[in-house]
């Protein structure tokens, strides 16, 4: 299970350090892609979790899933760690997520998200205790 939040820098070459707790869960090769849930972040999936995600997409009717697949697969890349625990974020993904120098990395249970730190700060402002409680109440928590 991936959880926790970490602040890191992304260097001029587009490399960002991934915390060791996340590296163990992700494995040697994994996928980085655009976030598709209405957020301007990047998502990182282990190969096992990526396969589960793709299977779920495949179970959707083609008329609904085609646009999602085009968007997702066009911006998906297979990546691996360098010897210092960094990944190289492709330029197209850096541009999509507005990654410049400071990033916030969040464990989201089955994947991680990589946010521009300023975008993450704005996102946090929209989340209130009331909105969290309301979301949980829908599921009888």
C-alpha positions in Angstrom: 0.0 0.0 0.0 1.3 3.4 -1.0 0.7 6.3 1.4 2.4 9.5 2.6 3.3 12.8 1.1 6.8 14.0 0.2 8.3 17.2 -1.2 11.1 17.0 -3.7 12.8 19.0 -6.4 12.7 18.1 -10.1 16.1 18.9 -11.8 16.6 20.7 -15.1 16.9 17.3 -16.9 13.5 16.3 -15.6 14.6 13.8 -12.9 12.8 13.5 -9.6 13.7 11.4 -6.6 11.1 8.9 -5.6 11.0 8.0 -1.8 12.4 4.5 -1.0 9.0 3.4 0.5 7.4 4.0 -2.9 10.3 2.4 -4.9 9.9 -0.9 -3.2 6.2 -1.1 -4.1 6.7 0.1 -7.7 9.3 -2.5 -8.6 12.0 -2.1 -11.3 9.9 -1.1 -14.3 6.6 0.8 -14.0 4.3 3.3 -15.8 4.0 7.0 -15.6 1.1 8.8 -17.2 -1.2 11.8 -17.2 -3.7 11.9 -14.3 -7.1 11.2 -15.7 -9.4 12.1 -12.8 -9.7 15.8 -13.6 -6.5 16.7 -11.9 -3.4 18.2 -13.5 -1.0 15.7 -11.9 0.9 12.6 -13.1 0.1 9.1 -11.9 2.7 6.3 -11.5 1.6 2.6 -11.4 3.5 -0.6 -10.8 3.2 -3.0 -13.7 0.7 -5.1 -11.8 -1.5 -2.1 -10.9 -1.2 -0.8 -14.5 -2.5 -4.2 -15.9 -5.4 -4.1 -13.5 -6.2 -0.5 -14.6 -6.0 -1.4 -18.3 -8.2 -4.4 -17.7 -10.9 -2.2 -16.2 -10.7 0.2 -19.1 -11.0 -2.8 -21.4 -14.3 -3.8 -19.8 -15.9 -0.5 -20.7 -17.9 -0.1 -23.9 -15.5 0.9 -26.7 -17.6 4.0 -27.5 -16.9 5.3 -24.0 -13.4 4.0 -23.5 -11.8 5.1 -26.8 -11.2 8.7 -25.8 -9.9 7.7 -22.4 -7.5 5.2 -23.9 -6.2 7.7 -26.5 -5.6 10.3 -23.8 -4.1 7.9 -21.4 -1.9 5.8 -23.7 -0.6 8.8 -25.7 0.9 10.1 -22.5 2.0 6.8 -20.9 5.7 5.8 -20.6 7.6 2.9 -19.2 10.2 4.2 -16.7 12.7 2.8 -14.3 14.9 4.2 -11.5 18.4 5.4 -11.9 21.1 4.4 -9.4 20.1 7.4 -7.2 16.4 6.5 -7.0 15.3 9.1 -9.5 13.0 8.8 -12.5 13.2 10.8 -15.7 9.8 12.4 -16.3 9.3 12.8 -20.0 9.1 16.4 -21.2 5.5 16.1 -22.5 4.4 14.9 -19.0 6.3 17.7 -17.3 4.5 20.2 -19.5 1.1 18.6 -18.9 1.5 18.7 -15.1 3.3 22.1 -15.1 6.3 20.5 -13.3 9.0 23.1 -12.9 11.2 22.8 -9.8 9.2 21.8 -6.7 7.0 18.7 -6.7 4.8 17.0 -4.1 4.6 13.2 -4.3 1.6 11.4 -2.7 0.9 7.7 -2.1 -2.6 6.9 -3.2 -2.9 3.3 -2.1 -2.4 1.6 -5.5 -0.4 4.3 -7.3 1.4 7.6 -6.6 0.6 11.1 -7.8 3.2 13.7 -8.7 2.0 17.3 -8.4 3.6 20.6 -9.1 3.9 22.0 -5.5 2.0 25.2 -6.3 -0.8 23.2 -7.9 -0.9 20.9 -4.9 -1.2 23.8 -2.6 -4.2 25.1 -4.6 -5.8 21.7 -4.6 -5.5 21.4 -0.8 -7.3 24.7 -0.4 -10.4 23.2 -2.1 -10.5 20.3 0.3 -12.3 20.9 3.6 -13.1 18.7 6.6 -16.8 19.0 5.5 -16.1 17.8 2.0 -14.1 14.8 3.3 -16.9 13.9 5.8 -19.5 14.2 3.1 -17.6 11.8 0.8 -17.2 9.3 3.6 -20.8 9.5 4.6 -21.8 8.4 1.1 -20.1 5.1 1.8 -21.4 4.6 5.4 -18.1 5.4 7.2 
